[in-house]
Amino acid sequence: MDKSADASPGLAAVRVPDDEVDLYNVSEGGWYAVDDEDKAVLGPFESLGECDRAIHDRVALVTLSPAPVSRAHLS
């Protein structure tokens, strides 16, 4: 397993070789975004660049603050 530097808190890019897929409970080797518990969250990806972009996109979606939603008043 090759880990890159953390791209975001809680997620890191990891290359899982074919002979280690059972350790990560994935079906094929490749690049994956894993959480702090080494659980694959995103992937597989063909390259580190693809994986890093997916991590960046996920972090951007998760950290966006949702607009306040107000409920319509029923009368």
C-alpha positions as CSV (number, residue, x, y, z in Angstrom):
1,M,0.0,0.0,0.0
2,D,1.3,3.4,-0.9
3,K,-0.2,6.4,0.9
4,S,0.1,9.9,-0.5
5,A,0.1,13.0,1.8
6,D,-3.3,13.7,3.3
7,A,-5.3,15.7,0.8
8,S,-7.9,16.6,3.4
9,P,-8.7,15.9,7.0
10,G,-9.9,12.3,7.3
11,L,-9.2,11.2,3.7
12,A,-6.0,10.0,2.1
13,A,-5.2,8.6,-1.3
14,V,-4.0,5.0,-1.2
15,R,-2.8,2.7,-3.9
16,V,-4.1,-0.8,-3.2
17,P,-2.2,-3.5,-5.0
18,D,-4.1,-6.5,-6.4
19,D,-2.7,-8.8,-3.7
20,E,-4.0,-6.5,-0.9
21,V,-7.6,-6.0,-2.0
22,D,-8.9,-8.2,0.8
23,L,-7.2,-6.0,3.4
24,Y,-9.3,-3.0,2.3
25,N,-12.5,-5.0,1.4
26,V,-12.4,-3.8,-2.2
27,S,-12.9,-5.9,-5.4
28,E,-9.9,-4.6,-7.4
29,G,-6.5,-2.9,-7.1
30,G,-6.2,0.8,-7.8
31,W,-6.1,4.2,-6.1
32,Y,-8.7,4.7,-3.4
33,A,-9.7,7.5,-1.0
34,V,-9.6,6.0,2.5
35,D,-10.8,7.4,5.8
36,D,-8.9,7.4,9.1
37,E,-9.9,3.8,9.7
38,D,-8.5,2.7,6.3
39,K,-12.0,2.1,4.9
40,A,-12.2,2.8,1.2
41,V,-14.6,5.7,0.6
42,L,-14.1,6.5,-3.1
43,G,-12.5,4.5,-5.9
44,P,-11.0,2.7,-7.6
45,F,-9.2,5.3,-9.7
46,E,-6.5,4.7,-12.4
47,S,-4.2,7.4,-11.1
48,L,-3.3,9.4,-8.0
49,G,-4.4,12.6,-9.8
50,E,-7.9,11.2,-10.4
51,C,-8.1,10.1,-6.8
52,D,-6.9,13.5,-5.4
53,R,-9.5,15.3,-7.6
54,A,-12.2,13.1,-6.3
55,I,-11.1,13.7,-2.7
56,H,-11.1,17.5,-3.4
57,D,-14.5,17.4,-5.0
58,R,-16.0,15.4,-2.1
59,V,-14.4,17.8,0.5
60,A,-15.8,20.7,-1.4
61,L,-19.3,19.2,-1.4
62,V,-19.2,18.2,2.2
63,T,-17.9,21.5,3.5
64,L,-20.3,23.7,1.6
65,S,-22.6,25.2,4.2
66,P,-26.2,24.5,3.3
67,A,-28.5,27.5,2.8
68,P,-31.0,27.9,5.6
69,V,-34.2,26.2,4.8
70,S,-37.4,27.6,6.1
71,R,-40.7,25.7,6.2
72,A,-43.7,27.2,4.7
73,H,-46.3,28.2,7.2
74,L,-49.6,26.4,6.8
75,S,-52.7,28.3,7.6
